[in-house]
Amino acid sequence: MIIERIKVENFATYKQANLDFNDLGPTVSVFGSTGAGKTTFFVDAITLALYGRAYGQAEKKYAKQVIPSWASKSKVEIDFRVPGDSKYRVIRVLQRDGSSSAVLYKLSDDGRTLMPVATGVSAVEREIEKLVGLDFKTFMNTVVVRQGRVAELISRDLTPSERRKLFLKAFDIDFTKHRDKARELYLKTKSELDTVKKEIEKIGSEIDVERELKLKVVELEAQIKDFAAKLRKLTGEKEELSKKLTEIQSKLSEVERRIASLEQLHKTLSEHKGELEQVVKQLEKFKSLLERKDEVERKFEILSRQVGALEEMAELERNVEVVKESILRLKQLMSKRDSLLKELEASQQELEKVKEEVSKLQIEAKKYDELSEKITLIEIEISKLNGYSKFIKESINALKENFGDEVSCPVCNTKLSRDRANEAIIHLTKELSNIESAVKSLESDKRVIALEIEKLKDVKEKLRLKEIALSRLSAKIEQLESQIKDFEAFAKKLSEDEAKLDELTVKFSQLSSQYMLMFGAYVKIGEVKERLKTIKMEHEQISRELMSIKEAAGRIGELKSRRIKLVQLISQLEAELKEYPSLCELKEKLTTMQSSIQEKLGEVEQLISEVIGSKARVEEQLKQIVEFLKEIKAKKERLKELQARSEELEKKANAYLYLYQYVFHEKGLPLTLLKRYLKRVEEWADYYISRFLPGKSIKIEA
């Protein structure tokens, strides 16, 4: 990369500067005192334009320090050429808030912009690194030597070792991390190698038992054959016992079914005997009821007449209660009549008072309207006079402002002499004074009327409230008069109800006397309801008893027929139940045989279970050994893999150890690279020095 032009604006100590290297020779030397801005212009401007960094710092936050105190931003442009003679221009602008923008253009040979190659900070930096082949760190270590570093390099006080360290740092030749990485990888590989060797040793000890396990497999297979033979024998015994058990269970089931059938017959026999006992009891009961038939019918007739008489009296009793309640309610209402009359009288007096107040307020309201109208007329007149006053003032001013011999009249526009004009001014001034006096008089009248209106301002609201009160009182009086009128109808109804009560009482006394003659008991008003309830309960009980007697008369024949049939059924069932004891004895015998065979069958099944369990355990053991043999086979394969891995890790460990001990040692690759770099530096230094001091050369001892 060759820098062709540097341009800065508001950059550190530079307000504006532009340097085109094409106007200079092939070798450029810059002289200036310390702090003059040489490094700022020739190093920091280039690193800021290319990489967005300044003052040799890798962090971009330090870059904004290039913005001087008088500016809000800095701008830098660099034109450079890369191999292949392609020419580029990078422009970067850095703001005080730390934000920045960057654009990279490709240029034609005459310096004109052809097209943008990249836009944006990240895109421009990626493209710069691609074109130049250097990132910021490499650029600073290979292209730039900052102020003060040259003196260090040429100092005679430096030992070769110290100078070597300076050059290593300058060329960024540092393989410490690579050496540490090689050591880390060596230790990691060595650890893995030790693990692999331990696993190889473990697998070797595990596969030694293979022959012993194969012999065990043969032994277990023989045991499984013996268990299979025992299982076949026991299964045959089990099948024979199961067959016998099935036959006995079949016979036992048949006997149990027959016994269950007989037990059902025994239950039916018990039910028939119970039913026969009930039929006999009902026949005796019905015979007893038939003997009481005439007595019950007589009692039923008497109670029926009592119920009829009491129901008639109960109706009268209910009517008496209704009339009494009506009389009581009417008397309570009549007691309110006097209080309503007093309330009506008080409301009428209050109504007259409110009417008088309304009449007075109406007069005041009328006066208020008249005063309001009068003050409006005064305001109109004042407005007219003020307008006329303004016109007169303007006319006087117009006459005064004209200084000629003739003056135009502002009212009629006729020509007036100066004397006539002065007379007109005097006349208009007097008229203006009269108008102002009239306005003052009207203003005084207005204030007087306004005071009167202020006194009457609440009169309309008072009138509205009083009219509402008047309306409510009128409605209340109408309501009270209506209620008092209703009391006349209440008084008439009360008289009628009292007469009706006397009539009902007399009629009830007559019916009570008749009841006394017929049934020997006197009933008062208030006792009828309870007496009727008691008699009705007796009547219903006798009615049910009479129904039972009638039902018994119809069912006696039916019950006799049922008794004969039940006797016959009981005889038949007792004959069938005679074989029940012999069947129970046979059931007990079969049950004993069944238990004996079940016990033997259980023993055989226990043996079968034990043989199956033993066989299963041996098979499981055999299965585990077979699986283990498969694992041993897999472990053999694993052993081969581990051995191969061990050889590979051994080689890697040796390689990493060699890198650590020799290649990345400070006297290894770093020293070799440094020698080559210094040789190249000596060649370039000799080339430049020969241009100033022919025949001289530089030798760097490091």
C-alpha positions as CSV (number, residue, x, y, z in Angstrom):
1,M,0.0,0.0,0.0
2,I,1.3,3.5,-0.9
3,I,-0.2,6.6,0.7
4,E,-0.7,9.3,-1.9
5,R,-2.7,12.1,-0.1
6,I,-3.7,13.0,3.4
7,K,-6.4,15.7,4.2
8,V,-7.7,16.6,7.6
9,E,-10.3,19.1,8.9
10,N,-10.7,20.0,12.7
11,F,-8.2,17.3,13.5
12,A,-6.3,17.7,16.9
13,T,-4.2,20.9,16.4
14,Y,-5.0,21.2,12.7
15,K,-7.9,23.4,11.6
16,Q,-7.4,22.2,8.0
17,A,-4.4,20.6,6.2
18,N,-3.9,18.8,2.8
19,L,-0.7,17.0,1.7
20,D,-0.4,15.4,-1.8
21,F,2.7,13.1,-1.8
22,N,2.6,13.0,-5.6
23,D,3.9,16.6,-5.6
24,L,7.0,15.5,-3.5
25,G,10.0,13.2,-4.2
26,P,10.3,9.5,-3.6
27,T,11.8,10.1,-0.1
28,V,10.1,12.4,2.4
29,S,11.7,13.6,5.6
30,V,9.7,15.6,8.1
31,F,11.3,17.9,10.7
32,G,9.7,19.7,13.6
33,S,9.9,20.3,17.3
34,T,8.3,17.9,19.8
35,G,4.5,18.4,20.0
36,A,4.4,20.2,16.6
37,G,1.9,17.5,15.2
38,K,4.2,15.3,13.1
39,T,2.9,12.0,14.5
40,T,-0.6,13.3,14.7
41,F,-0.7,14.1,10.9
42,F,1.4,11.2,9.5
43,V,0.4,8.4,11.9
44,D,-2.9,9.2,13.7
45,A,-4.6,10.6,10.6
46,I,-3.8,7.5,8.6
47,T,-4.9,5.0,11.4
48,L,-8.1,6.9,12.0
49,A,-9.0,7.0,8.3
50,L,-8.2,3.3,7.8
51,Y,-9.2,1.7,11.1
52,G,-11.1,4.3,13.1
53,R,-8.4,4.3,15.8
54,A,-5.8,6.9,17.0
55,Y,-2.9,7.5,19.4
56,G,-1.9,3.9,19.0
57,Q,-4.8,2.7,21.1
58,A,-6.8,-0.4,20.0
59,E,-10.0,0.8,21.7
60,K,-12.0,3.1,19.5
61,K,-13.2,5.3,22.5
62,Y,-9.8,7.1,22.5
63,A,-10.3,8.2,18.8
64,K,-12.7,11.0,19.7
65,Q,-9.9,12.8,21.5
66,V,-8.7,14.0,18.1
67,I,-11.7,16.4,18.0
68,P,-10.5,19.9,19.1
69,S,-12.5,21.9,21.6
70,W,-13.7,24.4,19.0
71,A,-15.3,21.8,16.7
72,S,-18.2,19.3,17.0
73,K,-16.6,16.8,14.6
74,S,-13.4,15.8,12.8
75,K,-12.9,14.7,9.2
76,V,-10.0,12.9,7.5
77,E,-9.4,11.7,3.9
78,I,-6.7,9.3,2.7
79,D,-5.9,8.4,-0.9
80,F,-3.9,5.2,-1.3
81,R,-2.8,2.8,-4.0
82,V,-2.5,-1.0,-3.6
83,P,-0.7,-3.6,-5.8
84,G,-2.3,-3.7,-9.2
85,D,-2.3,0.1,-9.3
86,S,-5.9,0.3,-8.0
87,K,-6.4,3.7,-6.3
88,Y,-8.9,4.3,-3.4
89,R,-10.1,7.1,-1.2
90,V,-11.4,6.5,2.4
91,I,-13.3,9.4,4.1
92,R,-14.2,9.1,7.8
93,V,-16.1,11.6,10.0
94,L,-16.0,11.3,13.8
95,Q,-18.7,13.1,15.9
96,R,-18.1,14.4,19.4
97,D,-20.8,12.0,20.8
98,G,-18.6,9.1,19.6
99,S,-20.6,8.2,16.5
100,S,-18.8,8.0,13.2
101,S,-19.4,7.4,9.5
102,A,-17.1,6.1,6.8
103,V,-17.1,5.6,3.0
104,L,-14.6,3.9,0.7
105,Y,-14.4,4.9,-3.0
106,K,-12.5,3.6,-5.9
107,L,-10.8,6.4,-7.9
108,S,-9.7,6.8,-11.5
109,D,-6.1,7.6,-12.4
110,D,-6.9,11.4,-12.5
111,G,-8.4,11.2,-8.9
112,R,-12.0,11.4,-9.9
113,T,-14.5,9.2,-7.9
114,L,-15.7,6.2,-9.9
115,M,-18.0,4.4,-7.4
116,P,-18.4,3.7,-3.7
117,V,-17.0,0.3,-2.7
118,A,-18.2,0.2,1.0
119,T,-20.4,2.4,3.2
120,G,-20.5,2.2,7.0
121,V,-17.8,1.8,9.6
122,S,-17.8,-2.0,9.8
123,A,-18.1,-2.5,6.0
124,V,-15.3,0.0,5.3
125,E,-12.9,-1.6,7.9
126,R,-13.5,-5.1,6.5
127,E,-12.8,-3.9,2.9
128,I,-9.6,-2.0,4.1
129,E,-8.2,-5.1,5.8
130,K,-9.0,-7.1,2.6
131,L,-7.3,-4.5,0.3
132,V,-4.2,-3.7,2.6
133,G,-3.8,-7.2,4.0
134,L,-3.2,-5.8,7.5
135,D,-5.4,-5.3,10.5
136,F,-4.8,-2.4,13.0
137,K,-2.6,-4.4,15.3
138,T,-0.4,-5.7,12.4
139,F,-0.2,-2.3,10.8
140,M,1.0,-0.7,14.1
141,N,3.7,-3.4,14.6
142,T,5.0,-3.4,11.0
143,V,4.5,-0.1,9.4
144,V,4.5,2.5,12.2
145,V,7.2,3.3,14.8
146,R,5.7,5.8,17.2
147,Q,7.6,8.8,18.7
148,G,10.4,7.8,21.1
149,R,10.7,4.2,20.0
150,V,13.6,4.8,17.5
151,A,15.8,6.2,20.3
152,E,15.3,3.1,22.3
153,L,16.3,0.9,19.4
154,I,19.6,2.7,18.7
155,S,20.6,3.2,22.3
156,R,24.1,1.9,23.2
157,D,23.0,1.2,26.8
158,L,20.8,-1.7,25.6
159,T,22.2,-5.3,25.9
160,P,21.6,-7.6,22.9
161,S,19.0,-9.5,25.0
162,E,17.1,-6.2,25.8
163,R,17.3,-5.1,22.2
164,R,16.0,-8.6,21.1
165,K,13.0,-8.2,23.4
166,L,12.3,-4.8,21.9
167,F,12.4,-6.2,18.4
168,L,10.3,-9.2,19.3
169,K,7.7,-6.8,20.8
170,A,7.9,-4.4,17.8
171,F,7.4,-7.3,15.3
172,D,4.8,-8.9,17.6
173,I,6.8,-12.1,17.7
174,D,5.3,-13.8,20.7
175,F,4.8,-17.5,20.8
176,T,4.2,-17.7,24.6
177,K,0.6,-18.6,24.2
178,H,1.4,-21.1,21.5
179,R,4.0,-22.7,23.9
180,D,1.5,-22.7,26.7
181,K,-1.1,-24.2,24.4
182,A,1.4,-26.9,23.4
183,R,2.1,-27.7,27.0
184,E,-1.7,-27.7,27.8
185,L,-2.3,-30.1,24.9
186,Y,0.6,-32.3,25.9
187,L,-0.7,-32.6,29.5
188,K,-4.2,-33.2,28.2
189,T,-3.0,-35.8,25.7
190,K,-0.8,-37.4,28.4
191,S,-3.8,-37.6,30.8
192,E,-5.9,-39.2,28.1
193,L,-3.1,-41.6,27.3
194,D,-2.9,-42.7,30.9
195,T,-6.6,-43.2,31.0
196,V,-6.5,-45.3,27.8
197,K,-3.7,-47.4,29.3
198,K,-5.6,-48.0,32.5
199,E,-8.7,-49.1,30.5
200,I,-6.5,-51.4,28.4
201,E,-5.2,-53.0,31.6
202,K,-8.7,-53.3,33.0
203,I,-10.1,-54.9,29.8
204,G,-7.2,-57.3,29.7
205,S,-8.0,-58.6,33.2
206,E,-11.7,-58.9,32.3
207,I,-11.3,-61.0,29.2
208,D,-9.1,-63.5,31.1
209,V,-12.3,-65.2,32.6
210,E,-13.7,-66.1,29.1
211,R,-12.7,-69.8,29.2
212,E,-14.1,-70.3,32.7
213,L,-17.4,-68.7,31.7
214,K,-17.8,-71.0,28.6
215,L,-17.4,-74.1,30.9
216,K,-20.1,-72.6,33.2
217,V,-22.5,-72.3,30.2
218,V,-22.2,-76.0,29.5
219,E,-23.0,-76.9,33.1
220,L,-26.0,-74.6,33.2
221,E,-27.5,-75.9,30.0
222,A,-27.4,-79.5,31.5
223,Q,-29.2,-78.2,34.6
224,I,-31.9,-76.7,32.4
225,K,-32.5,-80.1,30.7
226,D,-33.0,-81.8,34.1
227,F,-35.5,-79.1,35.2
228,A,-37.4,-79.6,31.9
229,A,-37.7,-83.4,32.5
230,K,-39.0,-82.9,36.1
231,L,-41.4,-80.2,34.9
232,R,-42.9,-82.7,32.3
233,K,-43.5,-85.4,35.0
234,L,-45.1,-83.0,37.5
235,T,-47.3,-81.5,34.7
236,G,-48.7,-85.0,34.0
237,E,-49.5,-85.6,37.7
238,K,-51.2,-82.2,37.8
239,E,-53.4,-83.0,34.8
240,E,-54.5,-86.3,36.3
241,L,-55.4,-84.7,39.6
242,S,-57.2,-81.8,37.8
243,K,-59.3,-84.4,35.9
244,K,-60.4,-86.1,39.1
245,L,-61.1,-82.8,40.8
246,T,-63.3,-81.7,37.8
247,E,-65.4,-84.9,38.1
248,I,-65.9,-84.5,41.8
249,Q,-66.7,-80.7,41.4
250,S,-69.3,-81.6,38.7
251,K,-71.0,-84.1,41.1
252,L,-70.8,-81.6,44.0
253,S,-72.3,-78.8,41.8
254,E,-75.2,-81.0,40.9
255,V,-75.8,-81.9,44.6
256,E,-75.5,-78.3,45.6
257,R,-78.0,-77.2,42.9
258,R,-80.5,-79.8,44.2
259,I,-79.9,-78.8,47.8
260,A,-80.3,-75.1,46.8
261,S,-83.6,-76.0,45.0
262,L,-84.9,-77.8,48.2
263,E,-83.8,-74.9,50.3
264,Q,-85.8,-72.7,48.1
265,L,-88.8,-75.1,48.5
266,H,-88.2,-74.9,52.3
267,K,-88.3,-71.1,52.1
268,T,-91.5,-71.3,50.1
269,L,-93.0,-73.7,52.7
270,S,-92.2,-71.3,55.4
271,E,-93.8,-68.5,53.5
272,H,-96.9,-70.6,52.9
273,K,-97.2,-71.4,56.6
274,G,-96.8,-67.8,57.4
275,E,-99.4,-66.8,54.9
276,L,-101.8,-69.5,56.3
277,E,-101.4,-68.1,59.8
278,Q,-102.2,-64.6,58.5
279,V,-105.3,-65.9,56.6
280,V,-106.6,-67.5,59.8
281,K,-106.1,-64.3,61.8
282,Q,-107.9,-62.2,59.1
283,L,-110.8,-64.6,59.1
284,E,-111.2,-64.2,62.9
285,K,-110.8,-60.4,62.6
286,F,-113.4,-60.1,59.8
287,K,-115.9,-62.3,61.8
288,S,-115.4,-59.9,64.8
289,L,-116.0,-56.8,62.6
290,L,-119.2,-58.3,61.1
291,E,-120.6,-58.7,64.6
292,R,-120.1,-54.8,65.2
293,K,-121.7,-53.7,61.8
294,D,-125.1,-52.4,63.2
295,E,-123.4,-50.4,66.0
296,V,-120.9,-48.8,63.7
297,E,-123.6,-47.8,61.1
298,R,-125.6,-46.0,63.8
299,K,-122.6,-44.1,65.1
300,F,-121.6,-43.1,61.5
301,E,-125.2,-41.7,61.0
302,I,-125.0,-39.6,64.2
303,L,-121.6,-38.2,63.4
304,S,-122.6,-37.3,59.8
305,R,-125.5,-35.2,61.1
306,Q,-123.2,-33.5,63.7
307,V,-120.7,-32.7,60.9
308,G,-123.5,-31.1,58.8
309,A,-124.8,-29.0,61.7
310,L,-121.3,-27.8,62.7
311,E,-120.4,-26.9,59.0
312,E,-123.5,-24.6,58.9
313,M,-122.5,-23.0,62.2
314,A,-118.9,-22.7,61.0
315,E,-120.0,-20.7,58.0
316,L,-121.9,-18.3,60.2
317,E,-118.9,-18.1,62.5
318,R,-116.6,-17.1,59.6
319,N,-119.1,-14.4,58.5
320,V,-119.2,-13.1,62.1
321,E,-115.4,-12.8,62.2
322,V,-115.3,-11.1,58.8
323,V,-117.9,-8.5,59.9
324,K,-116.1,-7.9,63.2
325,E,-112.8,-7.3,61.4
326,S,-114.6,-4.8,59.0
327,I,-116.1,-2.9,62.0
328,L,-112.7,-2.7,63.8
329,R,-111.0,-1.4,60.6
330,L,-113.8,1.2,60.0
331,K,-113.6,2.5,63.6
332,Q,-109.8,2.9,63.3
333,L,-110.3,4.9,60.1
334,M,-113.0,7.1,61.7
335,S,-110.5,7.9,64.5
336,K,-108.3,9.7,61.9
337,R,-111.2,12.0,60.7
338,D,-110.7,14.7,63.4
339,S,-106.9,14.9,62.8
340,L,-107.6,15.3,59.1
341,L,-110.1,18.2,59.7
342,K,-107.5,20.0,61.9
343,E,-104.8,19.5,59.2
344,L,-107.3,20.8,56.5
345,E,-108.0,24.0,58.5
346,A,-104.3,24.7,59.1
347,S,-103.5,24.2,55.4
348,Q,-106.3,26.6,54.3
349,Q,-104.9,29.3,56.6
350,E,-101.4,28.8,55.3
351,L,-102.7,28.9,51.7
352,E,-104.3,32.4,52.3
353,K,-101.0,33.6,53.8
354,V,-99.0,32.4,50.8
355,K,-101.5,34.0,48.4
356,E,-100.9,37.4,50.0
357,E,-97.1,36.9,49.7
358,V,-97.4,35.9,46.1
359,S,-99.5,39.0,45.3
360,K,-96.8,41.3,46.9
361,L,-94.0,39.5,45.1
362,Q,-95.9,39.9,41.7
363,I,-96.1,43.7,42.2
364,E,-92.3,43.8,43.0
365,A,-91.6,41.6,39.9
366,K,-93.5,43.9,37.7
367,K,-91.6,46.9,39.1
368,Y,-88.3,45.0,38.5
369,D,-89.3,44.4,34.8
370,E,-90.2,48.1,34.4
371,L,-86.9,49.3,35.9
372,S,-84.9,46.8,33.7
373,E,-86.7,48.2,30.6
374,K,-86.0,51.8,31.8
375,I,-82.3,51.1,32.3
376,T,-82.0,49.6,28.9
377,L,-83.6,52.7,27.3
378,I,-81.1,54.9,29.3
379,E,-78.1,52.7,28.0
380,I,-79.4,53.1,24.4
381,E,-79.7,56.9,24.9
382,I,-76.2,57.1,26.4
383,S,-74.8,55.1,23.5
384,K,-76.4,57.5,21.0
385,L,-75.1,60.6,22.8
386,N,-71.6,59.1,23.0
387,G,-71.7,58.4,19.3
388,Y,-72.8,62.0,18.6
389,S,-70.2,63.3,21.0
390,K,-67.5,61.4,19.2
391,F,-68.7,62.9,15.9
392,I,-68.6,66.4,17.3
393,K,-65.1,65.9,18.6
394,E,-63.9,64.7,15.2
395,S,-65.6,67.7,13.6
396,I,-63.9,70.2,16.0
397,N,-60.6,68.5,15.4
398,A,-61.1,68.6,11.6
399,L,-61.9,72.4,11.8
400,K,-58.9,73.1,14.0
401,E,-56.5,71.2,11.8
402,N,-57.3,73.2,8.6
403,F,-55.3,76.5,8.6
404,G,-56.3,78.0,5.3
405,D,-58.6,81.0,4.7
406,E,-61.4,78.7,3.6
407,V,-62.3,75.5,5.5
408,S,-64.6,72.7,4.4
409,C,-67.4,72.0,6.9
410,P,-67.0,68.4,8.2
411,V,-70.8,68.1,8.5
412,C,-72.2,69.5,5.2
413,N,-68.9,69.8,3.3
414,T,-69.7,73.5,2.4
415,K,-66.8,76.1,2.2
416,L,-66.5,78.2,5.4
417,S,-64.3,81.3,6.1
418,R,-61.9,81.1,8.9
419,D,-64.2,83.3,11.1
420,R,-67.2,81.1,10.3
421,A,-65.1,78.1,11.1
422,N,-64.2,79.5,14.5
423,E,-67.8,80.3,15.2
424,A,-68.7,76.7,14.3
425,I,-66.0,75.4,16.7
426,I,-67.5,77.5,19.5
427,H,-71.0,76.2,18.7
428,L,-69.9,72.6,18.5
429,T,-67.9,73.0,21.8
430,K,-71.1,74.2,23.6
431,E,-73.1,71.4,22.1
432,L,-70.4,68.9,23.1
433,S,-70.6,70.3,26.7
434,N,-74.4,70.0,26.7
435,I,-74.2,66.4,25.5
436,E,-71.6,65.5,28.1
437,S,-73.8,67.0,30.8
438,A,-76.8,65.0,29.5
439,V,-74.7,61.8,29.6
440,K,-73.6,62.5,33.2
441,S,-77.2,63.0,34.2
442,L,-78.3,59.8,32.5
443,E,-75.4,57.9,34.1
444,S,-76.6,59.2,37.5
445,D,-80.1,58.0,36.8
446,K,-78.8,54.7,35.6
447,R,-76.9,54.2,38.9
448,V,-80.0,55.0,41.0
449,I,-82.1,52.5,39.0
450,A,-79.3,49.9,39.2
451,L,-79.4,50.2,43.0
452,E,-83.2,49.6,43.0
453,I,-82.8,46.7,40.6
454,E,-80.0,45.2,42.9
455,K,-82.5,45.3,45.8
456,L,-85.1,43.5,43.7
457,K,-82.7,41.0,42.0
458,D,-84.0,38.0,44.1
459,V,-87.7,38.8,43.7
460,K,-88.4,36.5,40.7
461,E,-86.7,33.5,42.4
462,K,-88.7,34.2,45.6
463,L,-91.9,34.5,43.5
464,R,-91.1,31.1,41.7
465,L,-90.6,29.3,45.0
466,K,-93.8,30.8,46.6
467,E,-95.9,29.8,43.5
468,I,-94.5,26.2,43.9
469,A,-95.5,26.3,47.6
470,L,-98.9,27.6,46.6
471,S,-99.4,24.8,44.1
472,R,-98.4,22.1,46.6
473,L,-100.7,23.5,49.3
474,S,-103.7,23.6,46.9
475,A,-103.0,19.9,45.9
476,K,-102.7,19.0,49.6
477,I,-106.1,20.7,50.5
478,E,-107.8,18.9,47.6
479,Q,-106.4,15.5,48.8
480,L,-107.5,16.2,52.4
481,E,-111.1,17.2,51.3
482,S,-111.3,14.0,49.2
483,Q,-110.2,11.9,52.2
484,I,-112.8,13.6,54.6
485,K,-115.5,13.0,52.0
486,D,-114.6,9.3,52.0
487,F,-115.3,9.2,55.7
488,E,-119.0,9.7,55.1
489,A,-119.1,6.4,53.2
490,F,-117.1,4.7,56.0
491,A,-119.7,5.8,58.6
492,K,-122.5,4.4,56.6
493,K,-120.7,1.1,56.1
494,L,-119.9,0.9,59.8
495,S,-123.7,1.2,60.7
496,E,-124.6,-1.5,58.1
497,D,-121.9,-3.9,59.5
498,E,-123.0,-3.5,63.1
499,A,-126.7,-4.3,62.1
500,K,-125.4,-7.3,60.1
501,L,-123.4,-8.5,63.1
502,D,-126.5,-8.5,65.4
503,E,-128.4,-10.5,62.8
504,L,-125.7,-13.1,62.4
505,T,-125.3,-13.4,66.2
506,V,-129.0,-14.1,66.7
507,K,-129.0,-16.8,63.9
508,F,-125.9,-18.5,65.4
509,S,-127.7,-18.6,68.9
510,Q,-130.7,-20.4,67.2
511,L,-128.4,-23.0,65.5
512,S,-126.5,-23.6,68.8
513,S,-129.7,-24.2,70.7
514,Q,-130.8,-26.8,68.1
515,Y,-127.4,-28.5,68.3
516,M,-127.9,-28.7,72.1
517,L,-131.3,-30.4,71.8
518,M,-130.0,-32.9,69.2
519,F,-126.5,-33.8,70.5
520,G,-126.5,-32.6,74.2
521,A,-123.7,-29.9,73.9
522,Y,-123.8,-26.1,73.6
523,V,-121.3,-24.5,71.2
524,K,-120.3,-20.8,71.4
525,I,-118.9,-18.5,68.7
526,G,-115.1,-19.3,68.4
527,E,-115.5,-23.0,69.5
528,V,-117.1,-24.3,66.2
529,K,-113.9,-24.7,64.3
530,E,-112.1,-26.9,66.9
531,R,-115.3,-28.9,67.6
532,L,-115.8,-29.5,63.8
533,K,-112.2,-30.7,63.5
534,T,-112.6,-33.2,66.3
535,I,-116.0,-34.6,65.0
536,K,-114.6,-34.9,61.5
537,M,-111.7,-37.0,62.8
538,E,-114.1,-39.3,64.6
539,H,-116.3,-39.4,61.5
540,E,-113.4,-40.3,59.2
541,Q,-112.3,-43.1,61.7
542,I,-115.8,-44.6,61.8
543,S,-116.0,-44.3,58.0
544,R,-112.8,-46.3,57.6
545,E,-114.1,-48.9,60.1
546,L,-117.4,-49.2,58.2
547,M,-115.4,-49.6,54.9
548,S,-113.3,-52.4,56.5
549,I,-116.5,-54.2,57.6
550,K,-118.0,-54.0,54.1
551,E,-114.6,-55.2,52.6
552,A,-114.5,-58.1,55.2
553,A,-118.0,-59.2,54.1
554,G,-116.8,-59.5,50.5
555,R,-113.4,-61.2,51.4
556,I,-114.4,-63.9,53.9
557,G,-115.2,-66.4,51.1
558,E,-112.0,-65.6,49.3
559,L,-110.0,-66.1,52.4
560,K,-111.6,-69.5,53.1
561,S,-110.7,-70.7,49.6
562,R,-107.1,-69.5,50.1
563,R,-106.8,-71.4,53.4
564,I,-107.8,-74.7,51.8
565,K,-105.2,-74.2,48.9
566,L,-102.4,-73.3,51.3
567,V,-103.0,-76.5,53.3
568,Q,-102.7,-78.6,50.1
569,L,-99.4,-76.8,49.0
570,I,-97.8,-77.3,52.4
571,S,-98.5,-81.0,52.3
572,Q,-96.9,-81.3,48.8
573,L,-93.7,-79.3,49.9
574,E,-93.2,-81.4,53.0
575,A,-93.3,-84.6,50.9
576,E,-90.6,-83.2,48.5
577,L,-88.3,-82.1,51.3
578,K,-87.9,-85.7,52.7
579,E,-84.7,-86.3,50.6
580,Y,-82.9,-83.1,51.9
581,P,-81.0,-84.9,54.8
582,S,-79.5,-87.6,52.5
583,L,-78.4,-84.9,50.0
584,C,-76.6,-82.9,52.7
585,E,-74.7,-86.1,53.8
586,L,-73.6,-86.7,50.2
587,K,-72.5,-83.1,49.8
588,E,-70.3,-83.4,52.9
589,K,-68.6,-86.6,51.6
590,L,-67.9,-85.0,48.1
591,T,-66.6,-81.8,49.8
592,T,-64.0,-83.9,51.8
593,M,-62.9,-85.7,48.7
594,Q,-62.5,-82.3,46.9
595,S,-60.4,-80.9,49.7
596,S,-58.1,-83.9,49.6
597,I,-57.5,-83.7,45.9
598,Q,-57.1,-79.9,46.0
599,E,-54.4,-80.3,48.7
600,K,-52.5,-82.8,46.6
601,L,-52.9,-80.6,43.6
602,G,-51.6,-77.7,45.6
603,E,-48.5,-79.6,46.5
604,V,-47.8,-80.6,42.9
605,E,-48.3,-77.0,41.8
606,Q,-45.9,-75.8,44.5
607,L,-43.3,-78.3,43.2
608,I,-43.9,-77.1,39.6
609,S,-43.6,-73.5,40.7
610,E,-40.3,-74.3,42.5
611,V,-38.9,-76.1,39.5
612,I,-40.0,-73.3,37.2
613,G,-38.4,-70.8,39.5
614,S,-35.1,-72.8,39.7
615,K,-35.1,-73.2,35.9
616,A,-35.8,-69.5,35.4
617,R,-32.9,-68.6,37.8
618,V,-30.5,-70.9,35.9
619,E,-31.7,-69.5,32.6
620,E,-31.3,-66.0,33.9
621,Q,-27.8,-66.9,35.1
622,L,-27.0,-68.5,31.7
623,K,-28.4,-65.4,29.9
624,Q,-26.2,-63.1,32.0
625,I,-23.1,-65.2,31.3
626,V,-23.9,-65.2,27.5
627,E,-24.4,-61.4,27.7
628,F,-21.1,-61.1,29.5
629,L,-19.4,-63.3,26.8
630,K,-20.8,-60.9,24.2
631,E,-19.5,-58.0,26.2
632,I,-16.1,-59.7,26.3
633,K,-16.2,-60.0,22.6
634,A,-17.0,-56.3,22.3
635,K,-14.3,-55.5,24.8
636,K,-11.8,-57.4,22.6
637,E,-12.8,-55.1,19.8
638,R,-12.6,-52.1,22.2
639,L,-9.1,-53.3,23.2
640,K,-7.9,-53.2,19.6
641,E,-9.3,-49.6,19.3
642,L,-7.7,-48.5,22.6
643,Q,-4.3,-49.9,21.6
644,A,-4.5,-48.0,18.3
645,R,-5.7,-44.9,20.2
646,S,-2.8,-45.4,22.6
647,E,-0.2,-45.4,19.8
648,E,-1.9,-42.3,18.3
649,L,-1.9,-40.4,21.6
650,E,1.7,-41.4,22.2
651,K,2.7,-39.8,18.9
652,K,0.7,-36.7,19.7
653,A,2.1,-36.3,23.2
654,N,5.7,-36.6,21.8
655,A,4.8,-34.0,19.1
656,Y,3.3,-31.5,21.7
657,L,6.3,-32.0,24.0
658,Y,8.7,-31.3,21.1
659,L,6.7,-28.1,20.2
660,Y,6.9,-27.0,23.9
661,Q,10.6,-27.9,24.5
662,Y,12.1,-26.8,21.1
663,V,9.8,-25.2,18.5
664,F,8.1,-22.5,20.6
665,H,11.0,-22.1,23.0
666,E,12.4,-18.5,23.0
667,K,15.5,-19.9,21.2
668,G,13.5,-21.8,18.7
669,L,11.0,-20.5,16.1
670,P,10.8,-16.9,17.7
671,L,14.6,-16.4,17.4
672,T,14.6,-17.8,13.8
673,L,11.8,-15.5,12.7
674,L,13.5,-12.5,14.5
675,K,16.8,-13.1,12.6
676,R,14.9,-13.2,9.3
677,Y,13.0,-10.0,10.1
678,L,16.2,-8.2,11.2
679,K,18.0,-9.3,8.1
680,R,15.2,-7.7,6.1
681,V,15.3,-4.6,8.2
682,E,19.1,-4.3,7.7
683,E,18.6,-4.6,3.9
684,W,16.0,-1.8,3.9
685,A,18.1,0.4,6.3
686,D,21.2,-0.1,4.1
687,Y,19.1,0.9,1.1
688,Y,18.0,4.2,2.6
689,I,21.3,5.1,4.3
690,S,23.2,4.5,1.0
691,R,21.2,7.4,-0.5
692,F,22.6,9.8,2.2
693,L,25.8,8.0,3.3
694,P,27.1,5.9,0.4
695,G,29.3,2.9,1.5
696,K,27.8,2.8,5.0
697,S,25.7,-0.1,6.4
698,I,23.9,-1.0,9.6
699,K,24.3,-4.1,11.7
700,I,21.7,-4.9,14.3
701,E,22.8,-7.0,17.2
702,A,19.9,-8.8,18.9
